[in-house]
Amino acid sequence: MGNHYYAFDLLELNGENLRHHTYRQRLLALTELLLDVNRHVFHRVDTTLGTEGKRELLEVLQTENREGIVLKDMSAPFTPDRPSSGGTQ
């Protein structure tokens, strides 16, 4: 992605471990953090809520031949790695 950074989660902030916080809390903190930084370099990954919004976003990503989509449970804490099936992300 060149010299651009695409953020989709925030695991630490100012030395504080945020992994035990819900994804909703981490996403809010990430959004607030990115309001204060250079928007030409840092980008938050597109996020949407609700079934219809997710379907629409997936359609756009497929139409644009984009890389993929991750669905997360907003109440889930961070867990490393990808689950083979099920899980919160």
C-alpha positions as CSV (number, residue, x, y, z in Angstrom):
1,M,0.0,0.0,0.0
2,G,2.9,2.2,-0.6
3,N,3.5,5.0,1.9
4,H,0.0,4.8,3.3
5,Y,-1.1,3.0,6.5
6,Y,-4.5,1.5,6.8
7,A,-5.6,1.0,10.4
8,F,-8.5,-1.3,11.4
9,D,-7.8,-1.9,15.1
10,L,-5.9,-0.2,18.0
11,L,-4.2,-2.6,20.4
12,E,-2.1,-0.1,22.4
13,L,-2.2,3.6,23.0
14,N,0.3,5.7,25.0
15,G,1.7,2.5,26.6
16,E,-1.8,1.2,27.6
17,N,-2.8,-2.3,26.5
18,L,-6.2,-2.0,24.9
19,R,-6.5,-5.7,23.8
20,H,-9.0,-6.5,26.7
21,H,-11.3,-3.6,25.6
22,T,-14.2,-4.3,23.3
23,Y,-13.7,-3.8,19.6
24,R,-16.2,-0.9,19.8
25,Q,-14.1,0.8,22.4
26,R,-10.9,0.2,20.4
27,L,-12.5,1.5,17.2
28,L,-13.7,4.7,18.9
29,A,-10.2,5.3,20.3
30,L,-8.7,4.7,16.8
31,T,-11.1,7.1,15.2
32,E,-10.3,9.8,17.8
33,L,-6.6,9.2,17.3
34,L,-6.8,9.5,13.6
35,L,-8.5,12.8,13.9
36,D,-5.2,14.2,15.3
37,V,-2.8,12.7,12.7
38,N,-1.8,13.3,9.1
39,R,-4.8,12.0,7.1
40,H,-2.7,11.8,3.9
41,V,-0.7,9.0,5.5
42,F,-3.0,7.3,7.9
43,H,-6.4,6.0,6.9
44,R,-9.0,4.1,8.9
45,V,-10.4,1.1,7.0
46,D,-14.0,1.5,5.9
47,T,-16.3,0.4,8.7
48,T,-20.0,-0.2,8.7
49,L,-22.7,-1.5,11.1
50,G,-25.7,-3.6,10.4
51,T,-26.5,-6.4,8.0
52,E,-27.5,-4.2,5.0
53,G,-24.5,-1.9,5.4
54,K,-22.1,-4.9,5.5
55,R,-23.7,-6.3,2.3
56,E,-23.4,-3.0,0.5
57,L,-19.8,-2.6,1.6
58,L,-19.0,-6.2,0.5
59,E,-20.6,-5.4,-2.9
60,V,-18.5,-2.3,-3.3
61,L,-15.3,-4.1,-2.4
62,Q,-16.0,-6.9,-4.8
63,T,-16.9,-4.4,-7.6
64,E,-13.6,-2.6,-7.0
65,N,-11.7,-5.9,-6.9
66,R,-10.5,-5.0,-3.4
67,E,-8.6,-7.4,-1.1
68,G,-11.3,-8.5,1.3
69,I,-13.4,-7.9,4.3
70,V,-13.2,-8.7,8.1
71,L,-16.3,-8.9,10.2
72,K,-15.8,-8.4,14.0
73,D,-18.1,-8.7,17.0
74,M,-18.2,-5.2,18.4
75,S,-18.3,-6.6,22.0
76,A,-15.3,-8.9,21.5
77,P,-11.8,-8.3,23.1
78,F,-8.8,-8.7,20.8
79,T,-7.7,-12.3,20.1
80,P,-4.5,-13.0,18.1
81,D,-4.5,-15.1,15.0
82,R,-7.4,-16.1,12.8
83,P,-9.9,-18.7,13.9
84,S,-10.3,-21.7,11.5
85,S,-14.0,-21.2,11.9
86,G,-16.4,-19.2,14.0
87,G,-14.9,-16.9,16.6
88,T,-15.4,-13.2,17.0
89,Q,-13.7,-12.0,13.8
